[in-house]
């Protein structure tokens, strides 16, 4: 048994795997054994790197499951298309999680923080995520070979800054999926005043194991 196999076979790994499966099921998602193993491995890797590089303020790996993994899984039903960009991805949330869930899709995670993109590259290698591209850049400077069907963000920046920074990257029929806490009334008002953007919906996200309101703001260009 190699080090990676030993890691995901540990008692902690089994506890995390059980938490992940239960949390996903509460969202109406049935994970395959491979998906559950990869998500577990990702949490263990994040926990290990976090001790040295401070990638997230959450220190407890079981709390990481609900605050990071299950939270990211909550938007899976809303992701459309096969070419997805996650901006301000941090350590890969939700981008790495989404890539694990849909091996057939193409996922790009983008962050300007070098230590976070190095972690994502390590996760891509360790988890063998061939459908994932990791980019270390500021979003305004990033040029993609193909426009994206969906652009996701999780506590990245204001809605106005997200749209202004990524409008050159979204396909004409594409959508924005912005994960927020409280319903962002003021952000939406400012956004609609400045841009030809249409609010498709703002879905409340019921994420088990987390406190506080969660919303998914769905936007698209007004045609």
ROLUMPA-295708 format. One record per residue (C-alpha): residue number from 1; residue in one letter; x, y, z. Coordinates in steps of 0.25 Angstrom, whole numbers. Layout:
REM residues N
seq = NUM type = a x = X y = Y z = Z
...
This chain:
REM residues 223
seq = 1 type = x x = 0 y = 0 z = 0
seq = 2 type = x x = 6 y = 13 z = -4
seq = 3 type = x x = 5 y = 26 z = 4
seq = 4 type = x x = -7 y = 31 z = -3
seq = 5 type = x x = -15 y = 18 z = -1
seq = 6 type = x x = -11 y = 18 z = 13
seq = 7 type = x x = -16 y = 32 z = 15
seq = 8 type = x x = -30 y = 29 z = 10
seq = 9 type = x x = -31 y = 16 z = 17
seq = 10 type = x x = -29 y = 23 z = 31
seq = 11 type = x x = -40 y = 23 z = 41
seq = 12 type = x x = -41 y = 38 z = 39
seq = 13 type = x x = -43 y = 36 z = 24
seq = 14 type = x x = -54 y = 27 z = 27
seq = 15 type = x x = -61 y = 37 z = 36
seq = 16 type = x x = -59 y = 48 z = 25
seq = 17 type = x x = -64 y = 38 z = 14
seq = 18 type = x x = -77 y = 35 z = 23
seq = 19 type = x x = -79 y = 50 z = 25
seq = 20 type = x x = -78 y = 53 z = 10
seq = 21 type = x x = -87 y = 42 z = 6
seq = 22 type = x x = -98 y = 47 z = 16
seq = 23 type = x x = -96 y = 61 z = 13
seq = 24 type = x x = -97 y = 58 z = -2
seq = 25 type = x x = -110 y = 50 z = 0
seq = 26 type = x x = -116 y = 61 z = 8
seq = 27 type = x x = -115 y = 69 z = -5
seq = 28 type = x x = -121 y = 58 z = -14
seq = 29 type = x x = -107 y = 54 z = -19
seq = 30 type = x x = -103 y = 39 z = -19
seq = 31 type = x x = -88 y = 39 z = -20
seq = 32 type = x x = -81 y = 27 z = -27
seq = 33 type = x x = -70 y = 20 z = -19
seq = 34 type = x x = -59 y = 27 z = -27
seq = 35 type = x x = -65 y = 41 z = -25
seq = 36 type = x x = -66 y = 39 z = -10
seq = 37 type = x x = -52 y = 34 z = -10
seq = 38 type = x x = -47 y = 46 z = -18
seq = 39 type = x x = -54 y = 56 z = -9
seq = 40 type = x x = -49 y = 49 z = 3
seq = 41 type = x x = -35 y = 50 z = -2
seq = 42 type = x x = -36 y = 64 z = -6
seq = 43 type = x x = -40 y = 68 z = 8
seq = 44 type = x x = -29 y = 60 z = 14
seq = 45 type = x x = -19 y = 67 z = 4
seq = 46 type = x x = -25 y = 81 z = 8
seq = 47 type = x x = -24 y = 78 z = 23
seq = 48 type = x x = -9 y = 74 z = 21
seq = 49 type = x x = -5 y = 86 z = 13
seq = 50 type = x x = -13 y = 95 z = 21
seq = 51 type = x x = -4 y = 93 z = 33
seq = 52 type = x x = 8 y = 98 z = 25
seq = 53 type = x x = 1 y = 108 z = 16
seq = 54 type = x x = -11 y = 114 z = 23
seq = 55 type = x x = -20 y = 111 z = 11
seq = 56 type = x x = -33 y = 112 z = 19
seq = 57 type = x x = -37 y = 117 z = 32
seq = 58 type = x x = -44 y = 104 z = 35
seq = 59 type = x x = -35 y = 95 z = 43
seq = 60 type = x x = -44 y = 83 z = 46
seq = 61 type = x x = -45 y = 73 z = 34
seq = 62 type = x x = -59 y = 69 z = 37
seq = 63 type = x x = -63 y = 84 z = 37
seq = 64 type = x x = -56 y = 85 z = 24
seq = 65 type = x x = -66 y = 74 z = 19
seq = 66 type = x x = -78 y = 82 z = 21
seq = 67 type = x x = -73 y = 97 z = 20
seq = 68 type = x x = -65 y = 94 z = 7
seq = 69 type = x x = -69 y = 80 z = 0
seq = 70 type = x x = -84 y = 80 z = 3
seq = 71 type = x x = -85 y = 95 z = 1
seq = 72 type = x x = -79 y = 93 z = -13
seq = 73 type = x x = -87 y = 81 z = -16
seq = 74 type = x x = -100 y = 89 z = -14
seq = 75 type = x x = -98 y = 96 z = -27
seq = 76 type = x x = -96 y = 83 z = -35
seq = 77 type = x x = -111 y = 83 z = -41
seq = 78 type = x x = -109 y = 97 z = -46
seq = 79 type = x x = -96 y = 95 z = -54
seq = 80 type = x x = -99 y = 95 z = -69
seq = 81 type = x x = -90 y = 93 z = -81
seq = 82 type = x x = -77 y = 85 z = -82
seq = 83 type = x x = -67 y = 97 z = -81
seq = 84 type = x x = -67 y = 103 z = -67
seq = 85 type = x x = -58 y = 114 z = -61
seq = 86 type = x x = -57 y = 115 z = -46
seq = 87 type = x x = -51 y = 129 z = -42
seq = 88 type = x x = -45 y = 133 z = -29
seq = 89 type = x x = -44 y = 118 z = -27
seq = 90 type = x x = -35 y = 118 z = -15
seq = 91 type = x x = -31 y = 104 z = -12
seq = 92 type = x x = -41 y = 99 z = -22
seq = 93 type = x x = -55 y = 102 z = -17
seq = 94 type = x x = -64 y = 99 z = -24
seq = 95 type = x x = -56 y = 96 z = -36
seq = 96 type = x x = -48 y = 84 z = -32
seq = 97 type = x x = -61 y = 78 z = -26
seq = 98 type = x x = -69 y = 80 z = -39
seq = 99 type = x x = -58 y = 74 z = -47
seq = 100 type = x x = -58 y = 61 z = -38
seq = 101 type = x x = -73 y = 61 z = -40
seq = 102 type = x x = -73 y = 62 z = -55
seq = 103 type = x x = -61 y = 55 z = -62
seq = 104 type = x x = -67 y = 58 z = -75
seq = 105 type = x x = -67 y = 73 z = -74
seq = 106 type = x x = -55 y = 83 z = -75
seq = 107 type = x x = -52 y = 91 z = -63
seq = 108 type = x x = -42 y = 103 z = -61
seq = 109 type = x x = -39 y = 108 z = -47
seq = 110 type = x x = -33 y = 122 z = -46
seq = 111 type = x x = -27 y = 129 z = -35
seq = 112 type = x x = -16 y = 140 z = -34
seq = 113 type = x x = -10 y = 134 z = -21
seq = 114 type = x x = 2 y = 125 z = -24
seq = 115 type = x x = 1 y = 116 z = -12
seq = 116 type = x x = -13 y = 113 z = -15
seq = 117 type = x x = -11 y = 110 z = -29
seq = 118 type = x x = 1 y = 101 z = -25
seq = 119 type = x x = -8 y = 93 z = -16
seq = 120 type = x x = -18 y = 91 z = -27
seq = 121 type = x x = -8 y = 86 z = -37
seq = 122 type = x x = -4 y = 76 z = -26
seq = 123 type = x x = -18 y = 72 z = -24
seq = 124 type = x x = -20 y = 71 z = -40
seq = 125 type = x x = -7 y = 62 z = -40
seq = 126 type = x x = -11 y = 53 z = -27
seq = 127 type = x x = -26 y = 51 z = -31
seq = 128 type = x x = -22 y = 50 z = -46
seq = 129 type = x x = -32 y = 60 z = -51
seq = 130 type = x x = -29 y = 61 z = -65
seq = 131 type = x x = -41 y = 69 z = -68
seq = 132 type = x x = -36 y = 81 z = -59
seq = 133 type = x x = -27 y = 92 z = -63
seq = 134 type = x x = -21 y = 101 z = -52
seq = 135 type = x x = -17 y = 116 z = -56
seq = 136 type = x x = -9 y = 125 z = -47
seq = 137 type = x x = -14 y = 139 z = -52
seq = 138 type = x x = -22 y = 151 z = -49
seq = 139 type = x x = -36 y = 149 z = -56
seq = 140 type = x x = -36 y = 162 z = -63
seq = 141 type = x x = -23 y = 158 z = -70
seq = 142 type = x x = -27 y = 143 z = -73
seq = 143 type = x x = -30 y = 140 z = -88
seq = 144 type = x x = -36 y = 127 z = -91
seq = 145 type = x x = -36 y = 120 z = -104
seq = 146 type = x x = -51 y = 117 z = -103
seq = 147 type = x x = -62 y = 125 z = -96
seq = 148 type = x x = -68 y = 118 z = -84
seq = 149 type = x x = -82 y = 112 z = -83
seq = 150 type = x x = -83 y = 115 z = -68
seq = 151 type = x x = -74 y = 124 z = -59
seq = 152 type = x x = -75 y = 120 z = -44
seq = 153 type = x x = -70 y = 128 z = -32
seq = 154 type = x x = -71 y = 126 z = -17
seq = 155 type = x x = -69 y = 138 z = -8
seq = 156 type = x x = -59 y = 143 z = -18
seq = 157 type = x x = -63 y = 158 z = -19
seq = 158 type = x x = -76 y = 167 z = -22
seq = 159 type = x x = -85 y = 163 z = -33
seq = 160 type = x x = -81 y = 176 z = -40
seq = 161 type = x x = -66 y = 172 z = -39
seq = 162 type = x x = -69 y = 158 z = -44
seq = 163 type = x x = -76 y = 162 z = -56
seq = 164 type = x x = -67 y = 173 z = -60
seq = 165 type = x x = -55 y = 164 z = -58
seq = 166 type = x x = -60 y = 152 z = -66
seq = 167 type = x x = -70 y = 158 z = -76
seq = 168 type = x x = -59 y = 155 z = -87
seq = 169 type = x x = -59 y = 140 z = -83
seq = 170 type = x x = -74 y = 137 z = -83
seq = 171 type = x x = -80 y = 131 z = -96
seq = 172 type = x x = -93 y = 139 z = -101
seq = 173 type = x x = -102 y = 128 z = -96
seq = 174 type = x x = -94 y = 126 z = -83
seq = 175 type = x x = -98 y = 128 z = -68
seq = 176 type = x x = -91 y = 133 z = -56
seq = 177 type = x x = -93 y = 124 z = -43
seq = 178 type = x x = -89 y = 133 z = -31
seq = 179 type = x x = -89 y = 127 z = -17
seq = 180 type = x x = -93 y = 137 z = -7
seq = 181 type = x x = -98 y = 137 z = 8
seq = 182 type = x x = -109 y = 147 z = 10
seq = 183 type = x x = -118 y = 151 z = -2
seq = 184 type = x x = -109 y = 162 z = -8
seq = 185 type = x x = -120 y = 172 z = -11
seq = 186 type = x x = -110 y = 184 z = -12
seq = 187 type = x x = -100 y = 177 z = -20
seq = 188 type = x x = -111 y = 173 z = -30
seq = 189 type = x x = -117 y = 187 z = -31
seq = 190 type = x x = -103 y = 193 z = -34
seq = 191 type = x x = -100 y = 182 z = -44
seq = 192 type = x x = -113 y = 184 z = -51
seq = 193 type = x x = -111 y = 199 z = -52
seq = 194 type = x x = -97 y = 197 z = -58
seq = 195 type = x x = -98 y = 185 z = -67
seq = 196 type = x x = -108 y = 178 z = -77
seq = 197 type = x x = -109 y = 167 z = -68
seq = 198 type = x x = -122 y = 158 z = -65
seq = 199 type = x x = -125 y = 152 z = -52
seq = 200 type = x x = -129 y = 137 z = -55
seq = 201 type = x x = -131 y = 134 z = -41
seq = 202 type = x x = -126 y = 134 z = -27
seq = 203 type = x x = -127 y = 120 z = -20
seq = 204 type = x x = -126 y = 118 z = -5
seq = 205 type = x x = -116 y = 107 z = -3
seq = 206 type = x x = -119 y = 98 z = 9
seq = 207 type = x x = -105 y = 93 z = 13
seq = 208 type = x x = -105 y = 83 z = 24
seq = 209 type = x x = -95 y = 85 z = 35
seq = 210 type = x x = -94 y = 100 z = 33
seq = 211 type = x x = -100 y = 112 z = 39
seq = 212 type = x x = -105 y = 125 z = 33
seq = 213 type = x x = -112 y = 128 z = 20
seq = 214 type = x x = -106 y = 123 z = 7
seq = 215 type = x x = -111 y = 127 z = -7
seq = 216 type = x x = -107 y = 124 z = -22
seq = 217 type = x x = -109 y = 136 z = -31
seq = 218 type = x x = -111 y = 132 z = -45
seq = 219 type = x x = -109 y = 143 z = -56
seq = 220 type = x x = -107 y = 144 z = -71
seq = 221 type = x x = -105 y = 154 z = -81
seq = 222 type = x x = -118 y = 161 z = -85
seq = 223 type = x x = -121 y = 159 z = -100
